Amino acid sequence: MFEFLGVNTNWQIQSLGDFLEIKGDSWIEIDDTNDYRILGVTSKGAGLVIKRNVSGAELKMRQYQVARPNQLMWCKVARQC
C-alpha cells in the first residue's frame, strides 16, 4: 500500500501545523441521553472504523470532537523502547 520514499534532500520538511488546523467548531458537549459512534484509526493506512457505539452516559469525557467528511484523521502512537 505504501511506497518507501527514502530520504530525499530536495524535500522541505514542514510541520503539519504550518498548513493544517484543528477547527474549533468540531467539539460537542456529550448528552447522556444520546448514542454516539466512537471512531478509530486502523493500522497501516487502512482507514477509519467504528470502534463501538455507546450511550453518552457511558462516556467519561464530556466533550468530543466530531468527524466530518474530508477531514484528516491520524493516530499518534507512542513507542516504548
mmCIF file of the N, C-alpha and C atoms, coordinates in Angstrom:
data_MODEL
# 
_entry.id   MODEL 
# 
loop_
_atom_site.group_PDB 
_atom_site.id 
_atom_site.type_symbol 
_atom_site.label_atom_id 
_atom_site.label_alt_id 
_atom_site.label_comp_id 
_atom_site.label_asym_id 
_atom_site.label_entity_id 
_atom_site.label_seq_id 
_atom_site.pdbx_PDB_ins_code 
_atom_site.Cartn_x 
_atom_site.Cartn_y 
_atom_site.Cartn_z 
_atom_site.occupancy 
_atom_site.B_iso_or_equiv 
_atom_site.pdbx_formal_charge 
_atom_site.auth_seq_id 
_atom_site.auth_comp_id 
_atom_site.auth_asym_id 
_atom_site.auth_atom_id 
_atom_site.pdbx_PDB_model_num 
ATOM 1   N N  . MET A 1 1  ? 0.819   -1.186 0.000  1.00 0.00 ? 1  MET A N  1 
ATOM 2   C CA . MET A 1 1  ? 0.000   0.000  0.000  1.00 0.00 ? 1  MET A CA 1 
ATOM 3   C C  . MET A 1 1  ? 0.869   1.258  0.000  1.00 0.00 ? 1  MET A C  1 
ATOM 4   N N  . PHE A 1 2  ? 1.925   1.282  0.813  1.00 0.00 ? 2  PHE A N  1 
ATOM 5   C CA . PHE A 1 2  ? 2.788   2.444  0.879  1.00 0.00 ? 2  PHE A CA 1 
ATOM 6   C C  . PHE A 1 2  ? 4.082   2.172  0.124  1.00 0.00 ? 2  PHE A C  1 
ATOM 7   N N  . GLU A 1 3  ? 4.563   3.170  -0.525 1.00 0.00 ? 3  GLU A N  1 
ATOM 8   C CA . GLU A 1 3  ? 5.834   3.075  -1.236 1.00 0.00 ? 3  GLU A CA 1 
ATOM 9   C C  . GLU A 1 3  ? 6.901   3.705  -0.357 1.00 0.00 ? 3  GLU A C  1 
ATOM 10  N N  . PHE A 1 4  ? 8.028   3.022  -0.206 1.00 0.00 ? 4  PHE A N  1 
ATOM 11  C CA . PHE A 1 4  ? 9.127   3.597  0.568  1.00 0.00 ? 4  PHE A CA 1 
ATOM 12  C C  . PHE A 1 4  ? 9.744   4.721  -0.238 1.00 0.00 ? 4  PHE A C  1 
ATOM 13  N N  . LEU A 1 5  ? 9.791   5.889  0.339  1.00 0.00 ? 5  LEU A N  1 
ATOM 14  C CA . LEU A 1 5  ? 10.287  7.052  -0.387 1.00 0.00 ? 5  LEU A CA 1 
ATOM 15  C C  . LEU A 1 5  ? 11.725  7.397  -0.040 1.00 0.00 ? 5  LEU A C  1 
ATOM 16  N N  . GLY A 1 6  ? 12.243  6.834  1.039  1.00 0.00 ? 6  GLY A N  1 
ATOM 17  C CA . GLY A 1 6  ? 13.618  7.117  1.420  1.00 0.00 ? 6  GLY A CA 1 
ATOM 18  C C  . GLY A 1 6  ? 13.790  8.570  1.835  1.00 0.00 ? 6  GLY A C  1 
ATOM 19  N N  . VAL A 1 7  ? 15.018  8.992  1.873  1.00 0.00 ? 7  VAL A N  1 
ATOM 20  C CA . VAL A 1 7  ? 15.323  10.366 2.247  1.00 0.00 ? 7  VAL A CA 1 
ATOM 21  C C  . VAL A 1 7  ? 15.650  11.143 0.986  1.00 0.00 ? 7  VAL A C  1 
ATOM 22  N N  . ASN A 1 8  ? 14.853  12.137 0.707  1.00 0.00 ? 8  ASN A N  1 
ATOM 23  C CA . ASN A 1 8  ? 15.072  12.981 -0.453 1.00 0.00 ? 8  ASN A CA 1 
ATOM 24  C C  . ASN A 1 8  ? 15.446  14.361 0.071  1.00 0.00 ? 8  ASN A C  1 
ATOM 25  N N  . THR A 1 9  ? 16.675  14.765 -0.116 1.00 0.00 ? 9  THR A N  1 
ATOM 26  C CA . THR A 1 9  ? 17.134  16.042 0.431  1.00 0.00 ? 9  THR A CA 1 
ATOM 27  C C  . THR A 1 9  ? 16.537  17.238 -0.294 1.00 0.00 ? 9  THR A C  1 
ATOM 28  N N  . ASN A 1 10 ? 15.842  17.016 -1.407 1.00 0.00 ? 10 ASN A N  1 
ATOM 29  C CA . ASN A 1 10 ? 15.201  18.114 -2.122 1.00 0.00 ? 10 ASN A CA 1 
ATOM 30  C C  . ASN A 1 10 ? 13.856  18.501 -1.500 1.00 0.00 ? 10 ASN A C  1 
ATOM 31  N N  . TRP A 1 11 ? 13.331  17.662 -0.613 1.00 0.00 ? 11 TRP A N  1 
ATOM 32  C CA . TRP A 1 11 ? 12.044  17.946 0.002  1.00 0.00 ? 11 TRP A CA 1 
ATOM 33  C C  . TRP A 1 11 ? 12.235  18.796 1.242  1.00 0.00 ? 11 TRP A C  1 
ATOM 34  N N  . GLN A 1 12 ? 11.417  19.821 1.370  1.00 0.00 ? 12 GLN A N  1 
ATOM 35  C CA . GLN A 1 12 ? 11.451  20.659 2.557  1.00 0.00 ? 12 GLN A CA 1 
ATOM 36  C C  . GLN A 1 12 ? 10.571  20.032 3.625  1.00 0.00 ? 12 GLN A C  1 
ATOM 37  N N  . ILE A 1 13 ? 11.086  19.925 4.834  1.00 0.00 ? 13 ILE A N  1 
ATOM 38  C CA . ILE A 1 13 ? 10.324  19.356 5.942  1.00 0.00 ? 13 ILE A CA 1 
ATOM 39  C C  . ILE A 1 13 ? 9.544   20.477 6.605  1.00 0.00 ? 13 ILE A C  1 
ATOM 40  N N  . GLN A 1 14 ? 8.230   20.245 6.781  1.00 0.00 ? 14 GLN A N  1 
ATOM 41  C CA . GLN A 1 14 ? 7.366   21.223 7.424  1.00 0.00 ? 14 GLN A CA 1 
ATOM 42  C C  . GLN A 1 14 ? 6.520   20.539 8.477  1.00 0.00 ? 14 GLN A C  1 
ATOM 43  N N  . SER A 1 15 ? 6.131   21.297 9.462  1.00 0.00 ? 15 SER A N  1 
ATOM 44  C CA . SER A 1 15 ? 5.230   20.816 10.494 1.00 0.00 ? 15 SER A CA 1 
ATOM 45  C C  . SER A 1 15 ? 3.806   20.795 9.943  1.00 0.00 ? 15 SER A C  1 
ATOM 46  N N  . LEU A 1 16 ? 3.006   19.799 10.349 1.00 0.00 ? 16 LEU A N  1 
ATOM 47  C CA . LEU A 1 16 ? 1.602   19.774 9.933  1.00 0.00 ? 16 LEU A CA 1 
ATOM 48  C C  . LEU A 1 16 ? 0.882   21.047 10.352 1.00 0.00 ? 16 LEU A C  1 
ATOM 49  N N  . GLY A 1 17 ? 1.284   21.609 11.478 1.00 0.00 ? 17 GLY A N  1 
ATOM 50  C CA . GLY A 1 17 ? 0.656   22.831 11.962 1.00 0.00 ? 17 GLY A CA 1 
ATOM 51  C C  . GLY A 1 17 ? 0.896   24.040 11.070 1.00 0.00 ? 17 GLY A C  1 
ATOM 52  N N  . ASP A 1 18 ? 1.865   23.940 10.140 1.00 0.00 ? 18 ASP A N  1 
ATOM 53  C CA . ASP A 1 18 ? 2.119   25.037 9.212  1.00 0.00 ? 18 ASP A CA 1 
ATOM 54  C C  . ASP A 1 18 ? 1.003   25.193 8.185  1.00 0.00 ? 18 ASP A C  1 
ATOM 55  N N  . PHE A 1 19 ? 0.261   24.112 7.911  1.00 0.00 ? 19 PHE A N  1 
ATOM 56  C CA . PHE A 1 19 ? -0.765  24.201 6.873  1.00 0.00 ? 19 PHE A CA 1 
ATOM 57  C C  . PHE A 1 19 ? -2.067  23.492 7.227  1.00 0.00 ? 19 PHE A C  1 
ATOM 58  N N  . LEU A 1 20 ? -2.162  22.909 8.414  1.00 0.00 ? 20 LEU A N  1 
ATOM 59  C CA . LEU A 1 20 ? -3.405  22.297 8.879  1.00 0.00 ? 20 LEU A CA 1 
ATOM 60  C C  . LEU A 1 20 ? -3.797  22.932 10.204 1.00 0.00 ? 20 LEU A C  1 
ATOM 61  N N  . GLU A 1 21 ? -5.091  22.922 10.490 1.00 0.00 ? 21 GLU A N  1 
ATOM 62  C CA . GLU A 1 21 ? -5.551  23.454 11.764 1.00 0.00 ? 21 GLU A CA 1 
ATOM 63  C C  . GLU A 1 21 ? -6.661  22.568 12.318 1.00 0.00 ? 21 GLU A C  1 
ATOM 64  N N  . ILE A 1 22 ? -6.790  22.575 13.630 1.00 0.00 ? 22 ILE A N  1 
ATOM 65  C CA . ILE A 1 22 ? -7.906  21.896 14.276 1.00 0.00 ? 22 ILE A CA 1 
ATOM 66  C C  . ILE A 1 22 ? -9.028  22.914 14.372 1.00 0.00 ? 22 ILE A C  1 
ATOM 67  N N  . LYS A 1 23 ? -10.137 22.594 13.769 1.00 0.00 ? 23 LYS A N  1 
ATOM 68  C CA . LYS A 1 23 ? -11.266 23.533 13.757 1.00 0.00 ? 23 LYS A CA 1 
ATOM 69  C C  . LYS A 1 23 ? -11.905 23.566 15.137 1.00 0.00 ? 23 LYS A C  1 
ATOM 70  N N  . GLY A 1 24 ? -12.092 24.750 15.643 1.00 0.00 ? 24 GLY A N  1 
ATOM 71  C CA . GLY A 1 24 ? -12.665 24.915 16.968 1.00 0.00 ? 24 GLY A CA 1 
ATOM 72  C C  . GLY A 1 24 ? -14.121 24.525 17.057 1.00 0.00 ? 24 GLY A C  1 
ATOM 73  N N  . ASP A 1 25 ? -14.823 24.503 15.919 1.00 0.00 ? 25 ASP A N  1 
ATOM 74  C CA . ASP A 1 25 ? -16.248 24.192 15.956 1.00 0.00 ? 25 ASP A CA 1 
ATOM 75  C C  . ASP A 1 25 ? -16.529 22.694 15.882 1.00 0.00 ? 25 ASP A C  1 
ATOM 76  N N  . SER A 1 26 ? -15.500 21.879 15.977 1.00 0.00 ? 26 SER A N  1 
ATOM 77  C CA . SER A 1 26 ? -15.712 20.437 15.856 1.00 0.00 ? 26 SER A CA 1 
ATOM 78  C C  . SER A 1 26 ? -15.979 19.763 17.208 1.00 0.00 ? 26 SER A C  1 
ATOM 79  N N  . TRP A 1 27 ? -15.988 20.527 18.299 1.00 0.00 ? 27 TRP A N  1 
ATOM 80  C CA . TRP A 1 27 ? -16.228 19.965 19.624 1.00 0.00 ? 27 TRP A CA 1 
ATOM 81  C C  . TRP A 1 27 ? -17.717 20.003 19.961 1.00 0.00 ? 27 TRP A C  1 
ATOM 82  N N  . ILE A 1 28 ? -18.190 18.921 20.584 1.00 0.00 ? 28 ILE A N  1 
ATOM 83  C CA . ILE A 1 28 ? -19.584 18.870 21.052 1.00 0.00 ? 28 ILE A CA 1 
ATOM 84  C C  . ILE A 1 28 ? -19.617 18.489 22.530 1.00 0.00 ? 28 ILE A C  1 
ATOM 85  N N  . GLU A 1 29 ? -20.670 18.920 23.196 1.00 0.00 ? 29 GLU A N  1 
ATOM 86  C CA . GLU A 1 29 ? -20.926 18.511 24.576 1.00 0.00 ? 29 GLU A CA 1 
ATOM 87  C C  . GLU A 1 29 ? -21.704 17.201 24.527 1.00 0.00 ? 29 GLU A C  1 
ATOM 88  N N  . ILE A 1 30 ? -21.326 16.258 25.346 1.00 0.00 ? 30 ILE A N  1 
ATOM 89  C CA . ILE A 1 30 ? -21.982 14.953 25.375 1.00 0.00 ? 30 ILE A CA 1 
ATOM 90  C C  . ILE A 1 30 ? -23.286 15.038 26.158 1.00 0.00 ? 30 ILE A C  1 
ATOM 91  N N  . ASP A 1 31 ? -24.320 14.488 25.578 1.00 0.00 ? 31 ASP A N  1 
ATOM 92  C CA . ASP A 1 31 ? -25.633 14.403 26.216 1.00 0.00 ? 31 ASP A CA 1 
ATOM 93  C C  . ASP A 1 31 ? -25.829 12.948 26.648 1.00 0.00 ? 31 ASP A C  1 
ATOM 94  N N  . ASP A 1 32 ? -26.069 12.723 27.920 1.00 0.00 ? 32 ASP A N  1 
ATOM 95  C CA . ASP A 1 32 ? -26.199 11.357 28.445 1.00 0.00 ? 32 ASP A CA 1 
ATOM 96  C C  . ASP A 1 32 ? -27.310 10.554 27.772 1.00 0.00 ? 32 ASP A C  1 
ATOM 97  N N  . THR A 1 33 ? -28.303 11.226 27.198 1.00 0.00 ? 33 THR A N  1 
ATOM 98  C CA . THR A 1 33 ? -29.435 10.522 26.601 1.00 0.00 ? 33 THR A CA 1 
ATOM 99  C C  . THR A 1 33 ? -29.223 10.167 25.125 1.00 0.00 ? 33 THR A C  1 
ATOM 100 N N  . ASN A 1 34 ? -28.139 10.643 24.517 1.00 0.00 ? 34 ASN A N  1 
ATOM 101 C CA . ASN A 1 34 ? -27.851 10.336 23.109 1.00 0.00 ? 34 ASN A CA 1 
ATOM 102 C C  . ASN A 1 34 ? -26.880 9.175  22.976 1.00 0.00 ? 34 ASN A C  1 
ATOM 103 N N  . ASP A 1 35 ? -26.892 8.546  21.810 1.00 0.00 ? 35 ASP A N  1 
ATOM 104 C CA . ASP A 1 35 ? -25.930 7.495  21.483 1.00 0.00 ? 35 ASP A CA 1 
ATOM 105 C C  . ASP A 1 35 ? -24.875 8.071  20.545 1.00 0.00 ? 35 ASP A C  1 
ATOM 106 N N  . TYR A 1 36 ? -23.640 7.573  20.653 1.00 0.00 ? 36 TYR A N  1 
ATOM 107 C CA . TYR A 1 36 ? -22.526 8.083  19.868 1.00 0.00 ? 36 TYR A CA 1 
ATOM 108 C C  . TYR A 1 36 ? -21.718 6.937  19.280 1.00 0.00 ? 36 TYR A C  1 
ATOM 109 N N  . ARG A 1 37 ? -21.189 7.155  18.094 1.00 0.00 ? 37 ARG A N  1 
ATOM 110 C CA . ARG A 1 37 ? -20.271 6.202  17.467 1.00 0.00 ? 37 ARG A CA 1 
ATOM 111 C C  . ARG A 1 37 ? -18.850 6.696  17.715 1.00 0.00 ? 37 ARG A C  1 
ATOM 112 N N  . ILE A 1 38 ? -18.020 5.842  18.261 1.00 0.00 ? 38 ILE A N  1 
ATOM 113 C CA . ILE A 1 38 ? -16.628 6.184  18.541 1.00 0.00 ? 38 ILE A CA 1 
ATOM 114 C C  . ILE A 1 38 ? -15.773 5.613  17.411 1.00 0.00 ? 38 ILE A C  1 
ATOM 115 N N  . LEU A 1 39 ? -15.021 6.496  16.753 1.00 0.00 ? 39 LEU A N  1 
ATOM 116 C CA . LEU A 1 39 ? -14.189 6.088  15.618 1.00 0.00 ? 39 LEU A CA 1 
ATOM 117 C C  . LEU A 1 39 ? -12.787 5.716  16.075 1.00 0.00 ? 39 LEU A C  1 
ATOM 118 N N  . GLY A 1 40 ? -12.145 4.909  15.270 1.00 0.00 ? 40 GLY A N  1 
ATOM 119 C CA . GLY A 1 40 ? -10.751 4.553  15.488 1.00 0.00 ? 40 GLY A CA 1 
ATOM 120 C C  . GLY A 1 40 ? -10.012 4.556  14.165 1.00 0.00 ? 40 GLY A C  1 
ATOM 121 N N  . VAL A 1 41 ? -8.696  4.670  14.234 1.00 0.00 ? 41 VAL A N  1 
ATOM 122 C CA . VAL A 1 41 ? -7.842  4.663  13.051 1.00 0.00 ? 41 VAL A CA 1 
ATOM 123 C C  . VAL A 1 41 ? -7.197  3.292  12.963 1.00 0.00 ? 41 VAL A C  1 
ATOM 124 N N  . THR A 1 42 ? -7.276  2.659  11.801 1.00 0.00 ? 42 THR A N  1 
ATOM 125 C CA . THR A 1 42 ? -6.679  1.339  11.626 1.00 0.00 ? 42 THR A CA 1 
ATOM 126 C C  . THR A 1 42 ? -5.197  1.460  11.315 1.00 0.00 ? 42 THR A C  1 
ATOM 127 N N  . SER A 1 43 ? -4.488  0.377  11.424 1.00 0.00 ? 43 SER A N  1 
ATOM 128 C CA . SER A 1 43 ? -3.050  0.403  11.183 1.00 0.00 ? 43 SER A CA 1 
ATOM 129 C C  . SER A 1 43 ? -2.727  0.419  9.694  1.00 0.00 ? 43 SER A C  1 
ATOM 130 N N  . LYS A 1 44 ? -1.600  0.960  9.384  1.00 0.00 ? 44 LYS A N  1 
ATOM 131 C CA . LYS A 1 44 ? -1.040  0.991  8.028  1.00 0.00 ? 44 LYS A CA 1 
ATOM 132 C C  . LYS A 1 44 ? -1.961  1.632  7.005  1.00 0.00 ? 44 LYS A C  1 
ATOM 133 N N  . GLY A 1 45 ? -2.653  2.683  7.419  1.00 0.00 ? 45 GLY A N  1 
ATOM 134 C CA . GLY A 1 45 ? -3.449  3.467  6.485  1.00 0.00 ? 45 GLY A CA 1 
ATOM 135 C C  . GLY A 1 45 ? -4.679  2.791  5.928  1.00 0.00 ? 45 GLY A C  1 
ATOM 136 N N  . ALA A 1 46 ? -5.238  1.825  6.651  1.00 0.00 ? 46 ALA A N  1 
ATOM 137 C CA . ALA A 1 46 ? -6.402  1.101  6.144  1.00 0.00 ? 46 ALA A CA 1 
ATOM 138 C C  . ALA A 1 46 ? -7.718  1.852  6.385  1.00 0.00 ? 46 ALA A C  1 
ATOM 139 N N  . GLY A 1 47 ? -7.663  3.026  6.997  1.00 0.00 ? 47 GLY A N  1 
ATOM 140 C CA . GLY A 1 47 ? -8.861  3.841  7.128  1.00 0.00 ? 47 GLY A CA 1 
ATOM 141 C C  . GLY A 1 47 ? -9.432  3.894  8.527  1.00 0.00 ? 47 GLY A C  1 
ATOM 142 N N  . LEU A 1 48 ? -10.645 4.403  8.600  1.00 0.00 ? 48 LEU A N  1 
ATOM 143 C CA . LEU A 1 48 ? -11.355 4.557  9.866  1.00 0.00 ? 48 LEU A CA 1 
ATOM 144 C C  . LEU A 1 48 ? -12.322 3.406  10.086 1.00 0.00 ? 48 LEU A C  1 
ATOM 145 N N  . VAL A 1 49 ? -12.567 3.112  11.346 1.00 0.00 ? 49 VAL A N  1 
ATOM 146 C CA . VAL A 1 49 ? -13.567 2.108  11.704 1.00 0.00 ? 49 VAL A CA 1 
ATOM 147 C C  . VAL A 1 49 ? -14.408 2.654  12.848 1.00 0.00 ? 49 VAL A C  1 
ATOM 148 N N  . ILE A 1 50 ? -15.621 2.189  12.938 1.00 0.00 ? 50 ILE A N  1 
ATOM 149 C CA . ILE A 1 50 ? -16.436 2.486  14.113 1.00 0.00 ? 50 ILE A CA 1 
ATOM 150 C C  . ILE A 1 50 ? -16.043 1.461  15.167 1.00 0.00 ? 50 ILE A C  1 
ATOM 151 N N  . LYS A 1 51 ? -15.359 1.933  16.214 1.00 0.00 ? 51 LYS A N  1 
ATOM 152 C CA . LYS A 1 51 ? -14.866 1.023  17.245 1.00 0.00 ? 51 LYS A CA 1 
ATOM 153 C C  . LYS A 1 51 ? -15.991 0.489  18.108 1.00 0.00 ? 51 LYS A C  1 
ATOM 154 N N  . ARG A 1 52 ? -16.951 1.382  18.419 1.00 0.00 ? 52 ARG A N  1 
ATOM 155 C CA . ARG A 1 52 ? -18.065 0.952  19.261 1.00 0.00 ? 52 ARG A CA 1 
ATOM 156 C C  . ARG A 1 52 ? -19.154 2.016  19.239 1.00 0.00 ? 52 ARG A C  1 
ATOM 157 N N  . ASN A 1 53 ? -20.337 1.612  19.600 1.00 0.00 ? 53 ASN A N  1 
ATOM 158 C CA . ASN A 1 53 ? -21.464 2.525  19.810 1.00 0.00 ? 53 ASN A CA 1 
ATOM 159 C C  . ASN A 1 53 ? -21.701 2.587  21.313 1.00 0.00 ? 53 ASN A C  1 
ATOM 160 N N  . VAL A 1 54 ? -21.826 3.791  21.835 1.00 0.00 ? 54 VAL A N  1 
ATOM 161 C CA . VAL A 1 54 ? -22.012 3.945  23.281 1.00 0.00 ? 54 VAL A CA 1 
ATOM 162 C C  . VAL A 1 54 ? -23.065 5.010  23.559 1.00 0.00 ? 54 VAL A C  1 
ATOM 163 N N  . SER A 1 55 ? -23.656 4.915  24.737 1.00 0.00 ? 55 SER A N  1 
ATOM 164 C CA . SER A 1 55 ? -24.562 5.980  25.169 1.00 0.00 ? 55 SER A CA 1 
ATOM 165 C C  . SER A 1 55 ? -23.714 7.076  25.809 1.00 0.00 ? 55 SER A C  1 
ATOM 166 N N  . GLY A 1 56 ? -24.217 8.284  25.783 1.00 0.00 ? 56 GLY A N  1 
ATOM 167 C CA . GLY A 1 56 ? -23.494 9.394  26.388 1.00 0.00 ? 56 GLY A CA 1 
ATOM 168 C C  . GLY A 1 56 ? -23.186 9.165  27.857 1.00 0.00 ? 56 GLY A C  1 
ATOM 169 N N  . ALA A 1 57 ? -24.066 8.452  28.551 1.00 0.00 ? 57 ALA A N  1 
ATOM 170 C CA . ALA A 1 57 ? -23.859 8.179  29.973 1.00 0.00 ? 57 ALA A CA 1 
ATOM 171 C C  . ALA A 1 57 ? -22.625 7.319  30.225 1.00 0.00 ? 57 ALA A C  1 
ATOM 172 N N  . GLU A 1 58 ? -22.201 6.522  29.223 1.00 0.00 ? 58 GLU A N  1 
ATOM 173 C CA . GLU A 1 58 ? -21.031 5.651  29.371 1.00 0.00 ? 58 GLU A CA 1 
ATOM 174 C C  . GLU A 1 58 ? -19.709 6.388  29.163 1.00 0.00 ? 58 GLU A C  1 
ATOM 175 N N  . LEU A 1 59 ? -19.764 7.571  28.562 1.00 0.00 ? 59 LEU A N  1 
ATOM 176 C CA . LEU A 1 59 ? -18.543 8.300  28.233 1.00 0.00 ? 59 LEU A CA 1 
ATOM 177 C C  . LEU A 1 59 ? -18.069 9.124  29.423 1.00 0.00 ? 59 LEU A C  1 
ATOM 178 N N  . LYS A 1 60 ? -16.771 9.019  29.729 1.00 0.00 ? 60 LYS A N  1 
ATOM 179 C CA . LYS A 1 60 ? -16.216 9.771  30.859 1.00 0.00 ? 60 LYS A CA 1 
ATOM 180 C C  . LYS A 1 60 ? -15.894 11.202 30.479 1.00 0.00 ? 60 LYS A C  1 
ATOM 181 N N  . MET A 1 61 ? -15.346 11.399 29.280 1.00 0.00 ? 61 MET A N  1 
ATOM 182 C CA . MET A 1 61 ? -15.071 12.761 28.824 1.00 0.00 ? 61 MET A CA 1 
ATOM 183 C C  . MET A 1 61 ? -16.395 13.409 28.449 1.00 0.00 ? 61 MET A C  1 
ATOM 184 N N  . ARG A 1 62 ? -16.556 14.673 28.720 1.00 0.00 ? 62 ARG A N  1 
ATOM 185 C CA . ARG A 1 62 ? -17.818 15.362 28.453 1.00 0.00 ? 62 ARG A CA 1 
ATOM 186 C C  . ARG A 1 62 ? -17.799 16.150 27.155 1.00 0.00 ? 62 ARG A C  1 
ATOM 187 N N  . GLN A 1 63 ? -16.641 16.219 26.490 1.00 0.00 ? 63 GLN A N  1 
ATOM 188 C CA . GLN A 1 63 ? -16.527 16.858 25.185 1.00 0.00 ? 63 GLN A CA 1 
ATOM 189 C C  . GLN A 1 63 ? -15.768 15.923 24.246 1.00 0.00 ? 63 GLN A C  1 
ATOM 190 N N  . TYR A 1 64 ? -16.235 15.847 23.014 1.00 0.00 ? 64 TYR A N  1 
ATOM 191 C CA . TYR A 1 64 ? -15.566 15.050 21.984 1.00 0.00 ? 64 TYR A CA 1 
ATOM 192 C C  . TYR A 1 64 ? -15.541 15.856 20.705 1.00 0.00 ? 64 TYR A C  1 
ATOM 193 N N  . GLN A 1 65 ? -14.619 15.494 19.823 1.00 0.00 ? 65 GLN A N  1 
ATOM 194 C CA . GLN A 1 65 ? -14.592 16.111 18.502 1.00 0.00 ? 65 GLN A CA 1 
ATOM 195 C C  . GLN A 1 65 ? -15.428 15.285 17.547 1.00 0.00 ? 65 GLN A C  1 
ATOM 196 N N  . VAL A 1 66 ? -16.129 15.967 16.647 1.00 0.00 ? 66 VAL A N  1 
ATOM 197 C CA . VAL A 1 66 ? -16.961 15.313 15.646 1.00 0.00 ? 66 VAL A CA 1 
ATOM 198 C C  . VAL A 1 66 ? -16.159 15.172 14.365 1.00 0.00 ? 66 VAL A C  1 
ATOM 199 N N  . ALA A 1 67 ? -16.203 13.985 13.771 1.00 0.00 ? 67 ALA A N  1 
ATOM 200 C CA . ALA A 1 67 ? -15.544 13.751 12.485 1.00 0.00 ? 67 ALA A CA 1 
ATOM 201 C C  . ALA A 1 67 ? -16.510 14.088 11.365 1.00 0.00 ? 67 ALA A C  1 
ATOM 202 N N  . ARG A 1 68 ? -16.014 14.823 10.393 1.00 0.00 ? 68 ARG A N  1 
ATOM 203 C CA . ARG A 1 68 ? -16.822 15.215 9.243  1.00 0.00 ? 68 ARG A CA 1 
ATOM 204 C C  . ARG A 1 68 ? -16.129 14.760 7.962  1.00 0.00 ? 68 ARG A C  1 
ATOM 205 N N  . PRO A 1 69 ? -16.873 14.658 6.866  1.00 0.00 ? 69 PRO A N  1 
ATOM 206 C CA . PRO A 1 69 ? -16.247 14.257 5.591  1.00 0.00 ? 69 PRO A CA 1 
ATOM 207 C C  . PRO A 1 69 ? -15.104 15.195 5.208  1.00 0.00 ? 69 PRO A C  1 
ATOM 208 N N  . ASN A 1 70 ? -14.103 14.639 4.558  1.00 0.00 ? 70 ASN A N  1 
ATOM 209 C CA . ASN A 1 70 ? -12.934 15.353 4.042  1.00 0.00 ? 70 ASN A CA 1 
ATOM 210 C C  . ASN A 1 70 ? -12.025 15.913 5.123  1.00 0.00 ? 70 ASN A C  1 
ATOM 211 N N  . GLN A 1 71 ? -12.102 15.377 6.324  1.00 0.00 ? 71 GLN A N  1 
ATOM 212 C CA . GLN A 1 71 ? -11.171 15.774 7.371  1.00 0.00 ? 71 GLN A CA 1 
ATOM 213 C C  . GLN A 1 71 ? -10.065 14.736 7.474  1.00 0.00 ? 71 GLN A C  1 
ATOM 214 N N  . LEU A 1 72 ? -8.886  15.199 7.801  1.00 0.00 ? 72 LEU A N  1 
ATOM 215 C CA . LEU A 1 72 ? -7.747  14.314 8.026  1.00 0.00 ? 72 LEU A CA 1 
ATOM 216 C C  . LEU A 1 72 ? -7.785  13.832 9.464  1.00 0.00 ? 72 LEU A C  1 
ATOM 217 N N  . MET A 1 73 ? -7.612  12.539 9.650  1.00 0.00 ? 73 MET A N  1 
ATOM 218 C CA . MET A 1 73 ? -7.522  11.972 10.994 1.00 0.00 ? 73 MET A CA 1 
ATOM 219 C C  . MET A 1 73 ? -6.244  11.158 11.070 1.00 0.00 ? 73 MET A C  1 
ATOM 220 N N  . TRP A 1 74 ? -5.607  11.215 12.206 1.00 0.00 ? 74 TRP A N  1 
ATOM 221 C CA . TRP A 1 74 ? -4.426  10.396 12.394 1.00 0.00 ? 74 TRP A CA 1 
ATOM 222 C C  . TRP A 1 74 ? -4.376  9.949  13.841 1.00 0.00 ? 74 TRP A C  1 
ATOM 223 N N  . CYS A 1 75 ? -3.594  8.921  14.065 1.00 0.00 ? 75 CYS A N  1 
ATOM 224 C CA . CYS A 1 75 ? -3.437  8.368  15.397 1.00 0.00 ? 75 CYS A CA 1 
ATOM 225 C C  . CYS A 1 75 ? -1.966  8.437  15.757 1.00 0.00 ? 75 CYS A C  1 
ATOM 226 N N  . LYS A 1 76 ? -1.654  9.095  16.825 1.00 0.00 ? 76 LYS A N  1 
ATOM 227 C CA . LYS A 1 76 ? -0.273  9.184  17.291 1.00 0.00 ? 76 LYS A CA 1 
ATOM 228 C C  . LYS A 1 76 ? -0.053  8.042  18.267 1.00 0.00 ? 76 LYS A C  1 
ATOM 229 N N  . VAL A 1 77 ? 0.841   7.155  17.940 1.00 0.00 ? 77 VAL A N  1 
ATOM 230 C CA . VAL A 1 77 ? 1.120   6.008  18.785 1.00 0.00 ? 77 VAL A CA 1 
ATOM 231 C C  . VAL A 1 77 ? 2.483   6.219  19.434 1.00 0.00 ? 77 VAL A C  1 
ATOM 232 N N  . ALA A 1 78 ? 2.507   6.194  20.746 1.00 0.00 ? 78 ALA A N  1 
ATOM 233 C CA . ALA A 1 78 ? 3.778   6.339  21.467 1.00 0.00 ? 78 ALA A CA 1 
ATOM 234 C C  . ALA A 1 78 ? 4.498   4.996  21.418 1.00 0.00 ? 78 ALA A C  1 
ATOM 235 N N  . ARG A 1 79 ? 5.747   5.049  21.114 1.00 0.00 ? 79 ARG A N  1 
ATOM 236 C CA . ARG A 1 79 ? 6.542   3.822  21.016 1.00 0.00 ? 79 ARG A CA 1 
ATOM 237 C C  . ARG A 1 79 ? 7.486   3.740  22.189 1.00 0.00 ? 79 ARG A C  1 
ATOM 238 N N  . GLN A 1 80 ? 7.442   2.630  22.884 1.00 0.00 ? 80 GLN A N  1 
ATOM 239 C CA . GLN A 1 80 ? 8.345   2.431  24.007 1.00 0.00 ? 80 GLN A CA 1 
ATOM 240 C C  . GLN A 1 80 ? 9.502   1.557  23.576 1.00 0.00 ? 80 GLN A C  1 
ATOM 241 N N  . CYS A 1 81 ? 10.678  1.941  23.998 1.00 0.00 ? 81 CYS A N  1 
ATOM 242 C CA . CYS A 1 81 ? 11.885  1.166  23.634 1.00 0.00 ? 81 CYS A CA 1 
ATOM 243 C C  . CYS A 1 81 ? 12.325  0.312  24.794 1.00 0.00 ? 81 CYS A C  1 
# 
